[in-house]
Amino acid sequence: MVIGAHRSGTTATARALELLDLQIGEHLDSHREPRGLQKLHEEYLRKIGAAWHDPQPFLNWIATDEGKRDCLSYLKENMARDFARIFGYRANPKGIWMRFRIRFGAAWGWKEPRTTLFAPVWLEIFPNARIVHVVRDSLAAAESIRERELKFQAAGDPATGNLADLNTCKEVVDTYLAAAKRVTKSPNYYRFQFEQLQANPPAMLEELARFCDLRVTTRQLATAAASIRPARVRSTRLC
């Protein structure tokens, strides 16, 4: 599971791991996320009166025994009914082959930022899952969320909460950071700063590959490292 707040470098990390032969699905959006999983998470958040940008009601709910049991039942039932769609596999030869690879032990996973909120429940289903937690400078992530929101609104989309406000975006990022602390005691948890990956892609990706138990070639590592864009210079002052 690749977790982290929205706009924290999870897409670049997932794309690089995919180049290192981590299977993360076939039918994915431009952010390397399965739409079925997005929908699965968002529908449950909505049921609780929450959303990806306002997750606190959900976090309060699964902190209770009843809430965690209900969420666990929801994920299990949906996964048993439609695993392929949820995790981004089509009913074509390639999709079928990729699902067979999972059955025979291929390293697989997914990237979807809402997983950060659902991570303790997913660990009930996959107790041996490795968790790759991508952390970016919280202000940089907040600025990116706000920038994306303003672009969407300029294109005519309705406002998403109060994400045009930078402080609100910072609160969202901080909430995801706090939510991820619930799984830090997992023996298979690995946290890294995205800026470190940008500064030294080969070394960081080699370390990530070891953590994910991926056997990679020098060529794969070079290709994955080349996919990481360097950091942009930005202010660290929150006005």
C-alpha positions as CSV (number, residue, x, y, z in Angstrom):
1,M,0.0,0.0,0.0
2,V,1.4,3.4,-1.0
3,I,-0.1,5.9,1.4
4,G,0.2,9.7,2.0
5,A,-1.8,12.9,1.7
6,H,-3.0,14.0,-1.6
7,R,-0.3,15.9,-3.7
8,S,2.5,14.4,-1.5
9,G,4.5,12.6,-4.2
10,T,2.5,9.3,-4.0
11,T,1.9,9.3,-7.8
12,A,5.6,9.6,-8.7
13,T,6.5,7.0,-6.1
14,A,3.9,4.5,-7.4
15,R,5.0,5.1,-11.0
16,A,8.6,4.4,-10.0
17,L,7.7,1.3,-8.1
18,E,5.7,0.1,-11.0
19,L,8.8,0.5,-13.2
20,L,10.6,-1.7,-10.6
21,D,8.0,-4.4,-11.3
22,L,5.5,-3.8,-8.4
23,Q,2.1,-4.7,-9.9
24,I,-0.4,-1.9,-9.0
25,G,-3.2,-2.7,-11.5
26,E,-3.9,-2.4,-15.2
27,H,-6.9,-0.1,-15.5
28,L,-5.7,3.1,-13.7
29,D,-6.2,6.8,-14.0
30,S,-3.5,9.3,-14.8
31,H,-2.4,9.3,-11.1
32,R,-1.9,5.5,-11.2
33,E,-5.0,4.9,-9.1
34,P,-7.8,2.4,-9.7
35,R,-11.1,4.2,-10.1
36,G,-12.9,1.4,-8.5
37,L,-10.9,1.8,-5.3
38,Q,-11.5,5.6,-5.3
39,K,-15.2,4.9,-5.5
40,L,-15.1,2.3,-2.9
41,H,-13.4,4.6,-0.4
42,E,-15.4,7.7,-1.3
43,E,-18.8,5.9,-1.0
44,Y,-18.1,4.8,2.5
45,L,-16.8,8.2,3.5
46,R,-20.0,9.7,2.1
47,K,-22.0,7.2,4.1
48,I,-20.4,8.4,7.3
49,G,-20.8,12.1,6.4
50,A,-17.2,12.6,5.5
51,A,-15.1,13.1,2.3
52,W,-11.4,12.9,1.4
53,H,-11.0,16.6,2.2
54,D,-13.1,16.3,5.4
55,P,-12.2,12.9,6.8
56,Q,-12.6,13.6,10.6
57,P,-16.1,12.1,10.9
58,F,-14.8,8.9,9.4
59,L,-11.7,8.8,11.6
60,N,-13.9,9.3,14.6
61,W,-16.2,6.5,13.5
62,I,-13.6,3.8,12.8
63,A,-11.9,4.7,16.2
64,T,-14.9,2.8,17.7
65,D,-15.3,-0.9,17.7
66,E,-18.6,-0.7,15.9
67,G,-17.2,1.6,13.2
68,K,-14.1,-0.5,12.6
69,R,-16.3,-3.7,12.3
70,D,-18.7,-2.0,9.9
71,C,-15.9,-0.7,7.7
72,L,-14.1,-4.0,7.7
73,S,-17.3,-5.8,6.6
74,Y,-17.9,-3.2,3.9
75,L,-14.4,-3.7,2.4
76,K,-14.4,-7.5,2.7
77,E,-17.8,-7.8,1.0
78,N,-17.0,-5.5,-1.8
79,M,-13.6,-7.1,-2.4
80,A,-15.0,-10.6,-2.5
81,R,-17.7,-9.5,-5.0
82,D,-15.5,-7.4,-7.3
83,F,-11.8,-7.7,-6.6
84,A,-10.8,-7.1,-10.3
85,R,-12.7,-3.8,-10.7
86,I,-11.7,-2.4,-7.3
87,F,-8.0,-2.9,-7.9
88,G,-8.0,-2.0,-11.6
89,Y,-7.9,-5.3,-13.6
90,R,-9.9,-5.7,-16.7
91,A,-11.5,-8.9,-17.9
92,N,-9.1,-9.3,-20.8
93,P,-6.1,-11.6,-21.2
94,K,-3.6,-9.1,-19.7
95,G,-5.9,-8.5,-16.7
96,I,-6.5,-12.2,-16.1
97,W,-2.7,-12.9,-16.4
98,M,-1.9,-10.2,-13.9
99,R,-4.4,-11.6,-11.4
100,F,-2.8,-15.0,-11.9
101,R,0.5,-13.5,-11.0
102,I,-0.9,-12.3,-7.7
103,R,-2.1,-15.9,-6.9
104,F,1.4,-17.2,-7.6
105,G,3.1,-14.7,-5.3
106,A,3.9,-11.7,-7.5
107,A,4.5,-8.5,-5.5
108,W,1.3,-6.3,-5.9
109,G,-0.4,-3.4,-4.3
110,W,-2.1,-0.1,-4.9
111,K,-1.9,3.6,-4.6
112,E,-4.9,5.7,-3.5
113,P,-4.5,8.5,-1.0
114,R,-7.7,7.7,0.9
115,T,-6.0,4.4,1.8
116,T,-4.2,6.5,4.4
117,L,-7.5,6.9,6.2
118,F,-8.5,3.3,5.7
119,A,-5.1,1.7,6.4
120,P,-5.8,0.2,9.8
121,V,-8.8,-1.6,8.4
122,W,-7.0,-2.8,5.2
123,L,-4.3,-4.2,7.6
124,E,-7.0,-6.4,9.1
125,I,-7.6,-7.9,5.6
126,F,-3.9,-8.0,4.6
127,P,-2.0,-8.2,7.9
128,N,1.4,-8.8,6.1
129,A,1.0,-5.9,3.7
130,R,4.0,-3.5,3.4
131,I,3.1,0.1,3.9
132,V,5.1,2.7,1.9
133,H,4.2,6.1,3.5
134,V,5.2,9.1,1.4
135,V,5.6,12.3,3.3
136,R,6.1,15.7,1.6
137,D,6.7,19.1,3.1
138,S,3.2,19.8,4.4
139,L,3.1,23.4,3.1
140,A,4.2,22.3,-0.4
141,A,1.5,19.6,-0.4
142,A,-1.1,22.1,0.8
143,E,-0.1,24.6,-1.9
144,S,-0.4,21.9,-4.5
145,I,-3.9,20.9,-3.3
146,R,-5.0,24.6,-3.4
147,E,-3.4,25.1,-6.9
148,R,-5.3,22.1,-8.3
149,E,-8.5,23.3,-6.7
150,L,-8.3,26.7,-8.2
151,K,-7.6,25.2,-11.6
152,F,-10.7,23.0,-11.3
153,Q,-12.8,26.0,-10.3
154,A,-11.5,28.1,-13.1
155,A,-12.5,25.3,-15.5
156,G,-16.1,25.5,-14.2
157,D,-16.1,22.8,-11.5
158,P,-17.9,23.3,-8.3
159,A,-15.9,24.1,-5.2
160,T,-14.6,21.2,-3.2
161,G,-15.2,22.2,0.4
162,N,-13.0,25.2,1.3
163,L,-9.9,24.1,-0.6
164,A,-9.4,27.5,-2.1
165,D,-8.1,28.4,1.3
166,L,-4.5,27.5,2.0
167,N,-4.9,27.0,5.7
168,T,-7.7,24.6,5.1
169,C,-5.5,22.6,2.7
170,K,-2.8,22.5,5.3
171,E,-5.3,21.2,7.8
172,V,-6.2,18.4,5.4
173,V,-2.5,17.4,4.9
174,D,-1.9,17.5,8.7
175,T,-5.0,15.3,9.3
176,Y,-3.6,12.7,6.8
177,L,-0.3,12.8,8.6
178,A,-1.9,12.2,11.9
179,A,-4.1,9.4,10.5
180,A,-1.1,7.6,9.2
181,K,0.3,7.4,12.8
182,R,-2.2,4.6,13.5
183,V,-0.2,2.1,11.4
184,T,3.4,3.2,12.3
185,K,3.8,0.2,14.7
186,S,3.3,-2.2,11.9
187,P,6.5,-4.3,11.3
188,N,6.1,-3.6,7.6
189,Y,5.8,0.2,7.7
190,Y,8.3,2.4,5.9
191,R,8.1,6.2,5.9
192,F,10.3,8.5,3.8
193,Q,10.4,12.1,2.8
194,F,9.5,12.7,-0.9
195,E,12.1,15.4,-1.1
196,Q,14.8,12.8,-0.2
197,L,13.6,10.8,-3.2
198,Q,13.8,13.8,-5.4
199,A,17.3,14.6,-4.2
200,N,18.7,11.1,-4.7
201,P,16.4,8.8,-6.7
202,P,18.7,5.9,-7.3
203,A,19.6,5.4,-3.6
204,M,16.1,5.9,-2.3
205,L,14.5,3.7,-4.9
206,E,17.0,0.9,-4.2
207,E,16.1,1.1,-0.6
208,L,12.3,1.1,-1.5
209,A,12.8,-1.9,-3.7
210,R,14.5,-3.8,-0.9
211,F,11.7,-2.9,1.5
212,C,9.1,-4.1,-1.1
213,D,11.1,-7.3,-1.7
214,L,11.5,-6.4,-5.4
215,R,14.5,-7.9,-7.3
216,V,15.5,-5.1,-9.7
217,T,18.1,-4.8,-12.4
218,T,20.4,-1.8,-12.9
219,R,18.4,-0.8,-16.0
220,Q,15.1,-0.9,-14.1
221,L,16.6,1.2,-11.4
222,A,17.9,3.8,-13.8
223,T,14.6,4.0,-15.7
224,A,12.7,4.4,-12.4
225,A,15.1,7.0,-11.1
226,A,14.8,9.0,-14.3
227,S,11.0,9.2,-13.8
228,I,11.4,11.3,-10.6
229,R,11.4,15.0,-11.3
230,P,13.6,17.3,-9.1
231,A,12.0,19.5,-6.5
232,R,10.9,23.0,-7.4
233,V,12.2,26.0,-5.4
234,R,9.4,27.4,-3.2
235,S,8.8,29.5,-0.1
236,T,8.4,27.9,3.3
237,R,6.4,30.7,4.8
238,L,2.7,30.2,5.4
239,C,1.0,33.6,5.2
